[in-house]
Amino acid sequence: MSDKETNPENSSEHSEGGPPSLFQLVLSVMAAAIGVQTKAGRERDFRTNSPLPFILAGLLFTIAFVATLILVVNLVL
Protein backbone atom coordinates (compact mmCIF):
# COMPACT_ATOMS: atom_id res chain seq x y z
CA MET A 1 0.00 0.00 0.00
CA SER A 2 1.18 3.48 -0.70
CA ASP A 3 1.14 6.37 1.76
CA LYS A 4 -1.42 8.19 -0.36
CA GLU A 5 -3.97 5.39 0.07
CA THR A 6 -3.49 4.98 3.81
CA ASN A 7 -3.20 8.64 4.74
CA PRO A 8 -6.62 9.90 5.96
CA GLU A 9 -5.66 13.48 5.14
CA ASN A 10 -5.66 12.65 1.43
CA SER A 11 -9.04 10.94 1.49
CA SER A 12 -11.00 14.22 1.64
CA GLU A 13 -8.93 15.94 -1.05
CA HIS A 14 -9.71 15.50 -4.71
CA SER A 15 -6.99 14.48 -7.11
CA GLU A 16 -4.69 17.05 -8.67
CA GLY A 17 -6.73 19.01 -11.18
CA GLY A 18 -9.86 16.93 -10.67
CA PRO A 19 -13.35 18.26 -10.07
CA PRO A 20 -14.22 19.44 -6.56
CA SER A 21 -16.59 17.44 -4.40
CA LEU A 22 -20.07 18.84 -3.80
CA PHE A 23 -19.12 19.84 -0.25
CA GLN A 24 -15.96 21.61 -1.42
CA LEU A 25 -17.93 23.41 -4.12
CA VAL A 26 -20.62 24.62 -1.70
CA LEU A 27 -17.99 25.66 0.82
CA SER A 28 -16.08 27.66 -1.80
CA VAL A 29 -19.21 29.41 -3.08
CA MET A 30 -20.33 30.32 0.44
CA ALA A 31 -16.85 31.61 1.27
CA ALA A 32 -16.89 33.71 -1.90
CA ALA A 33 -20.34 35.06 -1.06
CA ILE A 34 -19.20 36.47 2.27
CA GLY A 35 -15.70 37.34 1.08
CA VAL A 36 -13.55 34.95 3.10
CA GLN A 37 -11.48 32.00 1.93
CA THR A 38 -8.66 30.03 3.45
CA LYS A 39 -5.35 29.81 1.63
CA ALA A 40 -5.75 26.04 1.32
CA GLY A 41 -9.26 26.42 -0.08
CA ARG A 42 -8.14 29.00 -2.62
CA GLU A 43 -5.24 26.82 -3.74
CA ARG A 44 -7.54 23.79 -4.03
CA ASP A 45 -10.02 25.78 -6.11
CA PHE A 46 -7.35 27.01 -8.50
CA ARG A 47 -6.01 23.46 -9.03
CA THR A 48 -9.24 22.38 -10.73
CA ASN A 49 -9.24 21.96 -14.49
CA SER A 50 -12.40 23.94 -15.18
CA PRO A 51 -14.05 26.96 -13.57
CA LEU A 52 -17.47 25.80 -14.83
CA PRO A 53 -18.62 24.10 -11.58
CA PHE A 54 -17.84 27.27 -9.61
CA ILE A 55 -19.59 29.50 -12.15
CA LEU A 56 -22.73 27.35 -12.17
CA ALA A 57 -22.79 27.07 -8.37
CA GLY A 58 -22.29 30.83 -8.07
CA LEU A 59 -25.17 31.52 -10.46
CA LEU A 60 -27.45 29.10 -8.59
CA PHE A 61 -26.51 30.69 -5.27
CA THR A 62 -27.19 34.19 -6.65
CA ILE A 63 -30.59 33.18 -8.02
CA ALA A 64 -31.53 31.51 -4.72
CA PHE A 65 -30.32 34.54 -2.74
CA VAL A 66 -32.30 37.04 -4.84
CA ALA A 67 -35.41 34.82 -4.73
CA THR A 68 -35.10 34.62 -0.94
CA LEU A 69 -34.81 38.40 -0.67
CA ILE A 70 -37.89 38.88 -2.86
CA LEU A 71 -39.83 36.35 -0.79
CA VAL A 72 -38.86 38.01 2.51
CA VAL A 73 -39.77 41.48 1.24
CA ASN A 74 -43.14 40.26 -0.05
CA LEU A 75 -43.88 38.57 3.28
CA VAL A 76 -43.00 41.70 5.25
CA LEU A 77 -44.97 44.12 3.06
GISUL-V388829 format. One record per pair of residues at least 12 apart in sequence whose ideal C-beta (glycine too) atoms are under 6 Angstrom apart, sorted by the first residue. I is the first residue (numbers start at 0). J is the second residue. If there is no record, write none. Layout:
i: <I & I>
j: <J & J>
This chain:
i: <16 & 16 & 19 & 24 & 24 & 27 & 28 & 28 & 28>
j: <46 & 48 & 47 & 52 & 56 & 44 & 56 & 57 & 60>
